[in-house]
Structures are given as structure tokens and as C-alpha cells.
């Protein structure tokens, strides 16, 4: 391959790498939202089934799902940085 062809390939690969990172991080964000929604929904349903004065299941499950999703995101970012 001539040097001219190698240079024309580089911008295409660079754009493809940016697109892959956008897809990766948007997928992580969607998974984070799903984890939080499932946790909150589970807490609401448990509060409906076991009524209490302060909606403790909703509070605990919401907080727990946020913490779980943050841990998930951190692990995925660390794994993605090791692949690069």
C-alpha cells in the first residue's frame, strides 16, 4: 500500500473509534437507567404489598439501585479502558 492510501484510512478508523465509544457509553447509560427503574419499581411494588408509613422499600431499593448502577458503570469503564 502506498503512504497516500494509509493516510486516507486513518481518518475513517478514527471516526469509527469515536462512533464505537459513543455506542458504548450510550449503552452504559441505558443500562444504568434500566437498573434504577427496576429497583425503584420493585420498591414501589413491595410498598404496595407491605404498606408502611414512610415507603421504606421504595427508598431503600431506589438508593440501592443507584449505588448498584454506579458500581456497574465504574466496572464497565475500567474494563473498556483496559481494552484500549
mmCIF file as gemmi writes it, N, C-alpha and C atoms, coordinates in Angstrom:
data_model
loop_
_atom_site.group_PDB
_atom_site.id
_atom_site.type_symbol
_atom_site.label_atom_id
_atom_site.label_alt_id
_atom_site.label_comp_id
_atom_site.label_asym_id
_atom_site.label_entity_id
_atom_site.label_seq_id
_atom_site.pdbx_PDB_ins_code
_atom_site.Cartn_x
_atom_site.Cartn_y
_atom_site.Cartn_z
_atom_site.occupancy
_atom_site.B_iso_or_equiv
_atom_site.pdbx_formal_charge
_atom_site.auth_seq_id
_atom_site.auth_asym_id
_atom_site.pdbx_PDB_model_num
ATOM 1 N N . UNK Axp A 1 ? 0.833 -1.176 0 1 0 ? 1 A 1
ATOM 2 C CA . UNK Axp A 1 ? 0 0 0 1 0 ? 1 A 1
ATOM 3 C C . UNK Axp A 1 ? 0.878 1.24 0 1 0 ? 1 A 1
ATOM 4 N N . UNK Axp A 2 ? 0.501 2.223 -0.705 1 0 ? 2 A 1
ATOM 5 C CA . UNK Axp A 2 ? 1.283 3.451 -0.745 1 0 ? 2 A 1
ATOM 6 C C . UNK Axp A 2 ? 0.961 4.306 0.481 1 0 ? 2 A 1
ATOM 7 N N . UNK Axp A 3 ? 1.839 5.235 0.868 1 0 ? 3 A 1
ATOM 8 C CA . UNK Axp A 3 ? 1.589 6.097 2.023 1 0 ? 3 A 1
ATOM 9 C C . UNK Axp A 3 ? 0.315 6.921 1.884 1 0 ? 3 A 1
ATOM 10 N N . UNK Axp A 4 ? -0.062 7.235 0.652 1 0 ? 4 A 1
ATOM 11 C CA . UNK Axp A 4 ? -1.276 8.013 0.44 1 0 ? 4 A 1
ATOM 12 C C . UNK Axp A 4 ? -2.506 7.229 0.885 1 0 ? 4 A 1
ATOM 13 N N . UNK Axp A 5 ? -2.543 5.942 0.593 1 0 ? 5 A 1
ATOM 14 C CA . UNK Axp A 5 ? -3.673 5.113 0.992 1 0 ? 5 A 1
ATOM 15 C C . UNK Axp A 5 ? -3.73 4.923 2.508 1 0 ? 5 A 1
ATOM 16 N N . UNK Axp A 6 ? -2.584 4.834 3.166 1 0 ? 6 A 1
ATOM 17 C CA . UNK Axp A 6 ? -2.565 4.662 4.611 1 0 ? 6 A 1
ATOM 18 C C . UNK Axp A 6 ? -3.141 5.892 5.305 1 0 ? 6 A 1
ATOM 19 N N . UNK Axp A 7 ? -2.818 7.076 4.828 1 0 ? 7 A 1
ATOM 20 C CA . UNK Axp A 7 ? -3.344 8.299 5.432 1 0 ? 7 A 1
ATOM 21 C C . UNK Axp A 7 ? -4.843 8.438 5.219 1 0 ? 7 A 1
ATOM 22 N N . UNK Axp A 8 ? -5.35 7.954 4.093 1 0 ? 8 A 1
ATOM 23 C CA . UNK Axp A 8 ? -6.786 8.064 3.847 1 0 ? 8 A 1
ATOM 24 C C . UNK Axp A 8 ? -7.564 7.09 4.736 1 0 ? 8 A 1
ATOM 25 N N . UNK Axp A 9 ? -6.949 6.033 5.18 1 0 ? 9 A 1
ATOM 26 C CA . UNK Axp A 9 ? -7.601 5.066 6.052 1 0 ? 9 A 1
ATOM 27 C C . UNK Axp A 9 ? -7.689 5.562 7.498 1 0 ? 9 A 1
ATOM 28 N N . UNK Axp A 10 ? -6.731 6.358 7.93 1 0 ? 10 A 1
ATOM 29 C CA . UNK Axp A 10 ? -6.66 6.779 9.325 1 0 ? 10 A 1
ATOM 30 C C . UNK Axp A 10 ? -7.863 7.604 9.777 1 0 ? 10 A 1
ATOM 31 N N . UNK Axp A 11 ? -8.32 8.629 9.048 1 0 ? 11 A 1
ATOM 32 C CA . UNK Axp A 11 ? -9.496 9.373 9.499 1 0 ? 11 A 1
ATOM 33 C C . UNK Axp A 11 ? -10.74 8.502 9.589 1 0 ? 11 A 1
ATOM 34 N N . UNK Axp A 12 ? -10.867 7.553 8.676 1 0 ? 12 A 1
ATOM 35 C CA . UNK Axp A 12 ? -12.023 6.653 8.717 1 0 ? 12 A 1
ATOM 36 C C . UNK Axp A 12 ? -12.002 5.805 9.987 1 0 ? 12 A 1
ATOM 37 N N . UNK Axp A 13 ? -10.838 5.271 10.345 1 0 ? 13 A 1
ATOM 38 C CA . UNK Axp A 13 ? -10.714 4.473 11.568 1 0 ? 13 A 1
ATOM 39 C C . UNK Axp A 13 ? -10.932 5.325 12.809 1 0 ? 13 A 1
ATOM 40 N N . UNK Axp A 14 ? -10.466 6.577 12.763 1 0 ? 14 A 1
ATOM 41 C CA . UNK Axp A 14 ? -10.648 7.477 13.896 1 0 ? 14 A 1
ATOM 42 C C . UNK Axp A 14 ? -12.124 7.784 14.107 1 0 ? 14 A 1
ATOM 43 N N . UNK Axp A 15 ? -12.864 8.003 13.031 1 0 ? 15 A 1
ATOM 44 C CA . UNK Axp A 15 ? -14.298 8.253 13.135 1 0 ? 15 A 1
ATOM 45 C C . UNK Axp A 15 ? -15.024 7.015 13.64 1 0 ? 15 A 1
ATOM 46 N N . UNK Axp A 16 ? -14.582 5.866 13.192 1 0 ? 16 A 1
ATOM 47 C CA . UNK Axp A 16 ? -15.201 4.618 13.629 1 0 ? 16 A 1
ATOM 48 C C . UNK Axp A 16 ? -14.959 4.393 15.124 1 0 ? 16 A 1
ATOM 49 N N . UNK Axp A 17 ? -13.772 4.74 15.611 1 0 ? 17 A 1
ATOM 50 C CA . UNK Axp A 17 ? -13.471 4.619 17.032 1 0 ? 17 A 1
ATOM 51 C C . UNK Axp A 17 ? -14.323 5.545 17.874 1 0 ? 17 A 1
ATOM 52 N N . UNK Axp A 18 ? -14.554 6.77 17.388 1 0 ? 18 A 1
ATOM 53 C CA . UNK Axp A 18 ? -15.427 7.701 18.103 1 0 ? 18 A 1
ATOM 54 C C . UNK Axp A 18 ? -16.854 7.178 18.151 1 0 ? 18 A 1
ATOM 55 N N . UNK Axp A 19 ? -17.323 6.633 17.03 1 0 ? 19 A 1
ATOM 56 C CA . UNK Axp A 19 ? -18.67 6.082 16.985 1 0 ? 19 A 1
ATOM 57 C C . UNK Axp A 19 ? -18.812 4.915 17.951 1 0 ? 19 A 1
ATOM 58 N N . UNK Axp A 20 ? -17.802 4.044 18 1 0 ? 20 A 1
ATOM 59 C CA . UNK Axp A 20 ? -17.84 2.914 18.926 1 0 ? 20 A 1
ATOM 60 C C . UNK Axp A 20 ? -17.884 3.382 20.377 1 0 ? 20 A 1
ATOM 61 N N . UNK Axp A 21 ? -17.145 4.432 20.706 1 0 ? 21 A 1
ATOM 62 C CA . UNK Axp A 21 ? -17.174 4.926 22.086 1 0 ? 21 A 1
ATOM 63 C C . UNK Axp A 21 ? -18.526 5.55 22.413 1 0 ? 21 A 1
ATOM 64 N N . UNK Axp A 22 ? -19.149 6.236 21.445 1 0 ? 22 A 1
ATOM 65 C CA . UNK Axp A 22 ? -20.486 6.782 21.676 1 0 ? 22 A 1
ATOM 66 C C . UNK Axp A 22 ? -21.495 5.668 21.919 1 0 ? 22 A 1
ATOM 67 N N . UNK Axp A 23 ? -21.406 4.619 21.131 1 0 ? 23 A 1
ATOM 68 C CA . UNK Axp A 23 ? -22.316 3.486 21.285 1 0 ? 23 A 1
ATOM 69 C C . UNK Axp A 23 ? -22.096 2.817 22.639 1 0 ? 23 A 1
ATOM 70 N N . UNK Axp A 24 ? -20.844 2.64 23.022 1 0 ? 24 A 1
ATOM 71 C CA . UNK Axp A 24 ? -20.517 2.009 24.301 1 0 ? 24 A 1
ATOM 72 C C . UNK Axp A 24 ? -21.088 2.803 25.462 1 0 ? 24 A 1
ATOM 73 N N . UNK Axp A 25 ? -20.84 4.108 25.479 1 0 ? 25 A 1
ATOM 74 C CA . UNK Axp A 25 ? -21.264 4.908 26.615 1 0 ? 25 A 1
ATOM 75 C C . UNK Axp A 25 ? -22.77 5.161 26.617 1 0 ? 25 A 1
ATOM 76 N N . UNK Axp A 26 ? -23.399 5.224 25.464 1 0 ? 26 A 1
ATOM 77 C CA . UNK Axp A 26 ? -24.859 5.361 25.469 1 0 ? 26 A 1
ATOM 78 C C . UNK Axp A 26 ? -25.502 4.059 25.93 1 0 ? 26 A 1
ATOM 79 N N . UNK Axp A 27 ? -24.9 2.929 25.588 1 0 ? 27 A 1
ATOM 80 C CA . UNK Axp A 27 ? -25.406 1.645 26.089 1 0 ? 27 A 1
ATOM 81 C C . UNK Axp A 27 ? -25.264 1.539 27.597 1 0 ? 27 A 1
ATOM 82 N N . UNK Axp A 28 ? -24.151 2.029 28.128 1 0 ? 28 A 1
ATOM 83 C CA . UNK Axp A 28 ? -23.95 2.034 29.572 1 0 ? 28 A 1
ATOM 84 C C . UNK Axp A 28 ? -25 2.912 30.247 1 0 ? 28 A 1
ATOM 85 N N . UNK Axp A 29 ? -25.292 4.069 29.656 1 0 ? 29 A 1
ATOM 86 C CA . UNK Axp A 29 ? -26.289 4.976 30.237 1 0 ? 29 A 1
ATOM 87 C C . UNK Axp A 29 ? -27.681 4.339 30.234 1 0 ? 29 A 1
ATOM 88 N N . UNK Axp A 30 ? -28.023 3.665 29.156 1 0 ? 30 A 1
ATOM 89 C CA . UNK Axp A 30 ? -29.324 2.996 29.086 1 0 ? 30 A 1
ATOM 90 C C . UNK Axp A 30 ? -29.413 1.897 30.138 1 0 ? 30 A 1
ATOM 91 N N . UNK Axp A 31 ? -28.346 1.123 30.307 1 0 ? 31 A 1
ATOM 92 C CA . UNK Axp A 31 ? -28.352 0.067 31.318 1 0 ? 31 A 1
ATOM 93 C C . UNK Axp A 31 ? -28.447 0.651 32.726 1 0 ? 31 A 1
ATOM 94 N N . UNK Axp A 32 ? -27.814 1.789 32.937 1 0 ? 32 A 1
ATOM 95 C CA . UNK Axp A 32 ? -27.887 2.453 34.238 1 0 ? 32 A 1
ATOM 96 C C . UNK Axp A 32 ? -29.33 2.868 34.541 1 0 ? 32 A 1
ATOM 97 N N . UNK Axp A 33 ? -30.009 3.44 33.556 1 0 ? 33 A 1
ATOM 98 C CA . UNK Axp A 33 ? -31.402 3.858 33.74 1 0 ? 33 A 1
ATOM 99 C C . UNK Axp A 33 ? -32.289 2.646 33.998 1 0 ? 33 A 1
ATOM 100 N N . UNK Axp A 34 ? -32.056 1.558 33.297 1 0 ? 34 A 1
ATOM 101 C CA . UNK Axp A 34 ? -32.866 0.352 33.482 1 0 ? 34 A 1
ATOM 102 C C . UNK Axp A 34 ? -32.677 -0.218 34.885 1 0 ? 34 A 1
ATOM 103 N N . UNK Axp A 35 ? -31.452 -0.262 35.377 1 0 ? 35 A 1
ATOM 104 C CA . UNK Axp A 35 ? -31.187 -0.773 36.729 1 0 ? 35 A 1
ATOM 105 C C . UNK Axp A 35 ? -31.919 0.075 37.758 1 0 ? 35 A 1
ATOM 106 N N . UNK Axp A 36 ? -31.861 1.388 37.623 1 0 ? 36 A 1
ATOM 107 C CA . UNK Axp A 36 ? -32.521 2.275 38.58 1 0 ? 36 A 1
ATOM 108 C C . UNK Axp A 36 ? -34.04 2.124 38.493 1 0 ? 36 A 1
ATOM 109 N N . UNK Axp A 37 ? -34.577 2.011 37.282 1 0 ? 37 A 1
ATOM 110 C CA . UNK Axp A 37 ? -36.026 1.855 37.128 1 0 ? 37 A 1
ATOM 111 C C . UNK Axp A 37 ? -36.526 0.536 37.716 1 0 ? 37 A 1
ATOM 112 N N . UNK Axp A 38 ? -35.794 -0.535 37.479 1 0 ? 38 A 1
ATOM 113 C CA . UNK Axp A 38 ? -36.2 -1.837 38.027 1 0 ? 38 A 1
ATOM 114 C C . UNK Axp A 38 ? -36.151 -1.812 39.553 1 0 ? 38 A 1
ATOM 115 N N . UNK Axp A 39 ? -35.105 -1.23 40.121 1 0 ? 39 A 1
ATOM 116 C CA . UNK Axp A 39 ? -35.007 -1.141 41.578 1 0 ? 39 A 1
ATOM 117 C C . UNK Axp A 39 ? -36.116 -0.31 42.183 1 0 ? 39 A 1
ATOM 118 N N . UNK Axp A 40 ? -36.402 0.827 41.575 1 0 ? 40 A 1
ATOM 119 C CA . UNK Axp A 40 ? -37.458 1.694 42.088 1 0 ? 40 A 1
ATOM 120 C C . UNK Axp A 40 ? -38.823 1.035 41.942 1 0 ? 40 A 1
ATOM 121 N N . UNK Axp A 41 ? -39.073 0.415 40.792 1 0 ? 41 A 1
ATOM 122 C CA . UNK Axp A 41 ? -40.348 -0.272 40.575 1 0 ? 41 A 1
ATOM 123 C C . UNK Axp A 41 ? -40.529 -1.404 41.581 1 0 ? 41 A 1
ATOM 124 N N . UNK Axp A 42 ? -39.459 -2.14 41.862 1 0 ? 42 A 1
ATOM 125 C CA . UNK Axp A 42 ? -39.541 -3.225 42.855 1 0 ? 42 A 1
ATOM 126 C C . UNK Axp A 42 ? -39.874 -2.658 44.233 1 0 ? 42 A 1
ATOM 127 N N . UNK Axp A 43 ? -39.27 -1.541 44.595 1 0 ? 43 A 1
ATOM 128 C CA . UNK Axp A 43 ? -39.554 -0.916 45.88 1 0 ? 43 A 1
ATOM 129 C C . UNK Axp A 43 ? -40.986 -0.441 45.984 1 0 ? 43 A 1
ATOM 130 N N . UNK Axp A 44 ? -41.507 0.13 44.916 1 0 ? 44 A 1
ATOM 131 C CA . UNK Axp A 44 ? -42.907 0.596 44.92 1 0 ? 44 A 1
ATOM 132 C C . UNK Axp A 44 ? -43.853 -0.582 45.064 1 0 ? 44 A 1
ATOM 133 N N . UNK Axp A 45 ? -43.586 -1.654 44.341 1 0 ? 45 A 1
ATOM 134 C CA . UNK Axp A 45 ? -44.461 -2.834 44.444 1 0 ? 45 A 1
ATOM 135 C C . UNK Axp A 45 ? -44.395 -3.463 45.836 1 0 ? 45 A 1
ATOM 136 N N . UNK Axp A 46 ? -43.212 -3.498 46.439 1 0 ? 46 A 1
ATOM 137 C CA . UNK Axp A 46 ? -43.105 -4.03 47.796 1 0 ? 46 A 1
ATOM 138 C C . UNK Axp A 46 ? -43.828 -3.127 48.798 1 0 ? 46 A 1
ATOM 139 N N . UNK Axp A 47 ? -43.772 -1.82 48.597 1 0 ? 47 A 1
ATOM 140 C CA . UNK Axp A 47 ? -44.511 -0.908 49.467 1 0 ? 47 A 1
ATOM 141 C C . UNK Axp A 47 ? -46.015 -1.072 49.3 1 0 ? 47 A 1
ATOM 142 N N . UNK Axp A 48 ? -46.46 -1.392 48.09 1 0 ? 48 A 1
ATOM 143 C CA . UNK Axp A 48 ? -47.886 -1.674 47.892 1 0 ? 48 A 1
ATOM 144 C C . UNK Axp A 48 ? -48.298 -2.96 48.59 1 0 ? 48 A 1
ATOM 145 N N . UNK Axp A 49 ? -47.416 -3.959 48.543 1 0 ? 49 A 1
ATOM 146 C CA . UNK Axp A 49 ? -47.728 -5.266 49.128 1 0 ? 49 A 1
ATOM 147 C C . UNK Axp A 49 ? -47.585 -5.255 50.649 1 0 ? 49 A 1
ATOM 148 N N . UNK Axp A 50 ? -46.57 -4.569 51.162 1 0 ? 50 A 1
ATOM 149 C CA . UNK Axp A 50 ? -46.325 -4.433 52.599 1 0 ? 50 A 1
ATOM 150 C C . UNK Axp A 50 ? -46.374 -2.946 52.971 1 0 ? 50 A 1
ATOM 151 N N . UNK Axp A 51 ? -47.559 -2.4 53.178 1 0 ? 51 A 1
ATOM 152 C CA . UNK Axp A 51 ? -47.658 -0.955 53.43 1 0 ? 51 A 1
ATOM 153 C C . UNK Axp A 51 ? -46.933 -0.542 54.715 1 0 ? 51 A 1
ATOM 154 N N . UNK Axp A 52 ? -46.31 0.659 54.662 1 0 ? 52 A 1
ATOM 155 C CA . UNK Axp A 52 ? -45.685 1.25 55.836 1 0 ? 52 A 1
ATOM 156 C C . UNK Axp A 52 ? -45.817 2.764 55.73 1 0 ? 52 A 1
ATOM 157 N N . UNK Axp A 53 ? -45.464 3.46 56.783 1 0 ? 53 A 1
ATOM 158 C CA . UNK Axp A 53 ? -45.688 4.909 56.832 1 0 ? 53 A 1
ATOM 159 C C . UNK Axp A 53 ? -44.735 5.715 55.958 1 0 ? 53 A 1
ATOM 160 N N . UNK Axp A 54 ? -43.531 5.25 55.764 1 0 ? 54 A 1
ATOM 161 C CA . UNK Axp A 54 ? -42.504 6.066 55.117 1 0 ? 54 A 1
ATOM 162 C C . UNK Axp A 54 ? -42.02 5.524 53.778 1 0 ? 54 A 1
ATOM 163 N N . UNK Axp A 55 ? -42.702 4.557 53.201 1 0 ? 55 A 1
ATOM 164 C CA . UNK Axp A 55 ? -42.288 3.96 51.922 1 0 ? 55 A 1
ATOM 165 C C . UNK Axp A 55 ? -40.821 3.53 51.956 1 0 ? 55 A 1
ATOM 166 N N . UNK Axp A 56 ? -40.475 2.773 52.962 1 0 ? 56 A 1
ATOM 167 C CA . UNK Axp A 56 ? -39.078 2.386 53.169 1 0 ? 56 A 1
ATOM 168 C C . UNK Axp A 56 ? -38.534 1.494 52.06 1 0 ? 56 A 1
ATOM 169 N N . UNK Axp A 57 ? -39.367 0.62 51.529 1 0 ? 57 A 1
ATOM 170 C CA . UNK Axp A 57 ? -38.882 -0.252 50.454 1 0 ? 57 A 1
ATOM 171 C C . UNK Axp A 57 ? -38.507 0.566 49.224 1 0 ? 57 A 1
ATOM 172 N N . UNK Axp A 58 ? -39.326 1.549 48.891 1 0 ? 58 A 1
ATOM 173 C CA . UNK Axp A 58 ? -39.019 2.394 47.741 1 0 ? 58 A 1
ATOM 174 C C . UNK Axp A 58 ? -37.721 3.159 47.965 1 0 ? 58 A 1
ATOM 175 N N . UNK Axp A 59 ? -37.565 3.723 49.146 1 0 ? 59 A 1
ATOM 176 C CA . UNK Axp A 59 ? -36.346 4.466 49.453 1 0 ? 59 A 1
ATOM 177 C C . UNK Axp A 59 ? -35.115 3.563 49.398 1 0 ? 59 A 1
ATOM 178 N N . UNK Axp A 60 ? -35.19 2.422 50.043 1 0 ? 60 A 1
ATOM 179 C CA . UNK Axp A 60 ? -34.034 1.517 50.103 1 0 ? 60 A 1
ATOM 180 C C . UNK Axp A 60 ? -33.688 0.941 48.732 1 0 ? 60 A 1
ATOM 181 N N . UNK Axp A 61 ? -34.706 0.502 47.999 1 0 ? 61 A 1
ATOM 182 C CA . UNK Axp A 61 ? -34.441 -0.094 46.697 1 0 ? 61 A 1
ATOM 183 C C . UNK Axp A 61 ? -33.975 0.954 45.694 1 0 ? 61 A 1
ATOM 184 N N . UNK Axp A 62 ? -34.509 2.171 45.786 1 0 ? 62 A 1
ATOM 185 C CA . UNK Axp A 62 ? -34.046 3.234 44.889 1 0 ? 62 A 1
ATOM 186 C C . UNK Axp A 62 ? -32.582 3.566 45.162 1 0 ? 62 A 1
ATOM 187 N N . UNK Axp A 63 ? -32.255 3.762 46.422 1 0 ? 63 A 1
ATOM 188 C CA . UNK Axp A 63 ? -30.871 4.072 46.781 1 0 ? 63 A 1
ATOM 189 C C . UNK Axp A 63 ? -29.94 2.914 46.425 1 0 ? 63 A 1
ATOM 190 N N . UNK Axp A 64 ? -30.375 1.712 46.712 1 0 ? 64 A 1
ATOM 191 C CA . UNK Axp A 64 ? -29.563 0.535 46.384 1 0 ? 64 A 1
ATOM 192 C C . UNK Axp A 64 ? -29.343 0.381 44.887 1 0 ? 64 A 1
ATOM 193 N N . UNK Axp A 65 ? -30.371 0.653 44.096 1 0 ? 65 A 1
ATOM 194 C CA . UNK Axp A 65 ? -30.21 0.519 42.645 1 0 ? 65 A 1
ATOM 195 C C . UNK Axp A 65 ? -29.321 1.617 42.077 1 0 ? 65 A 1
ATOM 196 N N . UNK Axp A 66 ? -29.34 2.815 42.652 1 0 ? 66 A 1
ATOM 197 C CA . UNK Axp A 66 ? -28.44 3.874 42.202 1 0 ? 66 A 1
ATOM 198 C C . UNK Axp A 66 ? -26.993 3.482 42.506 1 0 ? 66 A 1
ATOM 199 N N . UNK Axp A 67 ? -26.749 2.986 43.704 1 0 ? 67 A 1
ATOM 200 C CA . UNK Axp A 67 ? -25.397 2.551 44.077 1 0 ? 67 A 1
ATOM 201 C C . UNK Axp A 67 ? -24.946 1.4 43.183 1 0 ? 67 A 1
ATOM 202 N N . UNK Axp A 68 ? -25.834 0.454 42.942 1 0 ? 68 A 1
ATOM 203 C CA . UNK Axp A 68 ? -25.516 -0.684 42.082 1 0 ? 68 A 1
ATOM 204 C C . UNK Axp A 68 ? -25.206 -0.23 40.657 1 0 ? 68 A 1
ATOM 205 N N . UNK Axp A 69 ? -25.965 0.709 40.144 1 0 ? 69 A 1
ATOM 206 C CA . UNK Axp A 69 ? -25.716 1.176 38.778 1 0 ? 69 A 1
ATOM 207 C C . UNK Axp A 69 ? -24.402 1.951 38.675 1 0 ? 69 A 1
ATOM 208 N N . UNK Axp A 70 ? -24.05 2.705 39.708 1 0 ? 70 A 1
ATOM 209 C CA . UNK Axp A 70 ? -22.772 3.425 39.704 1 0 ? 70 A 1
ATOM 210 C C . UNK Axp A 70 ? -21.611 2.43 39.714 1 0 ? 70 A 1
ATOM 211 N N . UNK Axp A 71 ? -21.718 1.39 40.53 1 0 ? 71 A 1
ATOM 212 C CA . UNK Axp A 71 ? -20.686 0.345 40.557 1 0 ? 71 A 1
ATOM 213 C C . UNK Axp A 71 ? -20.579 -0.319 39.184 1 0 ? 71 A 1
ATOM 214 N N . UNK Axp A 72 ? -21.719 -0.589 38.571 1 0 ? 72 A 1
ATOM 215 C CA . UNK Axp A 72 ? -21.742 -1.203 37.245 1 0 ? 72 A 1
ATOM 216 C C . UNK Axp A 72 ? -21.043 -0.322 36.223 1 0 ? 72 A 1
ATOM 217 N N . UNK Axp A 73 ? -21.34 0.97 36.241 1 0 ? 73 A 1
ATOM 218 C CA . UNK Axp A 73 ? -20.735 1.904 35.286 1 0 ? 73 A 1
ATOM 219 C C . UNK Axp A 73 ? -19.228 1.992 35.499 1 0 ? 73 A 1
ATOM 220 N N . UNK Axp A 74 ? -18.796 2.064 36.738 1 0 ? 74 A 1
ATOM 221 C CA . UNK Axp A 74 ? -17.359 2.147 37.021 1 0 ? 74 A 1
ATOM 222 C C . UNK Axp A 74 ? -16.637 0.899 36.509 1 0 ? 74 A 1
ATOM 223 N N . UNK Axp A 75 ? -17.226 -0.266 36.748 1 0 ? 75 A 1
ATOM 224 C CA . UNK Axp A 75 ? -16.594 -1.505 36.265 1 0 ? 75 A 1
ATOM 225 C C . UNK Axp A 75 ? -16.536 -1.562 34.753 1 0 ? 75 A 1
ATOM 226 N N . UNK Axp A 76 ? -17.598 -1.118 34.081 1 0 ? 76 A 1
ATOM 227 C CA . UNK Axp A 76 ? -17.606 -1.13 32.619 1 0 ? 76 A 1
ATOM 228 C C . UNK Axp A 76 ? -16.583 -0.158 32.042 1 0 ? 76 A 1
ATOM 229 N N . UNK Axp A 77 ? -16.446 1.009 32.663 1 0 ? 77 A 1
ATOM 230 C CA . UNK Axp A 77 ? -15.471 1.993 32.174 1 0 ? 77 A 1
ATOM 231 C C . UNK Axp A 77 ? -14.057 1.486 32.37 1 0 ? 77 A 1
ATOM 232 N N . UNK Axp A 78 ? -13.804 0.863 33.516 1 0 ? 78 A 1
ATOM 233 C CA . UNK Axp A 78 ? -12.47 0.303 33.761 1 0 ? 78 A 1
ATOM 234 C C . UNK Axp A 78 ? -12.169 -0.801 32.763 1 0 ? 78 A 1
ATOM 235 N N . UNK Axp A 79 ? -13.148 -1.659 32.499 1 0 ? 79 A 1
ATOM 236 C CA . UNK Axp A 79 ? -12.94 -2.735 31.51 1 0 ? 79 A 1
ATOM 237 C C . UNK Axp A 79 ? -12.715 -2.172 30.111 1 0 ? 79 A 1
ATOM 238 N N . UNK Axp A 80 ? -13.443 -1.119 29.773 1 0 ? 80 A 1
ATOM 239 C CA . UNK Axp A 80 ? -13.275 -0.514 28.44 1 0 ? 80 A 1
ATOM 240 C C . UNK Axp A 80 ? -11.908 0.156 28.309 1 0 ? 80 A 1
ATOM 241 N N . UNK Axp A 81 ? -11.423 0.754 29.375 1 0 ? 81 A 1
ATOM 242 C CA . UNK Axp A 81 ? -10.11 1.406 29.306 1 0 ? 81 A 1
ATOM 243 C C . UNK Axp A 81 ? -8.988 0.384 29.225 1 0 ? 81 A 1
ATOM 244 N N . UNK Axp A 82 ? -9.17 -0.8 29.795 1 0 ? 82 A 1
ATOM 245 C CA . UNK Axp A 82 ? -8.153 -1.844 29.694 1 0 ? 82 A 1
ATOM 246 C C . UNK Axp A 82 ? -8.104 -2.442 28.289 1 0 ? 82 A 1
ATOM 247 N N . UNK Axp A 83 ? -9.246 -2.441 27.589 1 0 ? 83 A 1
ATOM 248 C CA . UNK Axp A 83 ? -9.289 -2.975 26.225 1 0 ? 83 A 1
ATOM 249 C C . UNK Axp A 83 ? -8.576 -2.058 25.248 1 0 ? 83 A 1
ATOM 250 N N . UNK Axp A 84 ? -8.589 -0.775 25.513 1 0 ? 84 A 1
ATOM 251 C CA . UNK Axp A 84 ? -7.99 0.2 24.58 1 0 ? 84 A 1
ATOM 252 C C . UNK Axp A 84 ? -6.501 0.217 24.632 1 0 ? 84 A 1
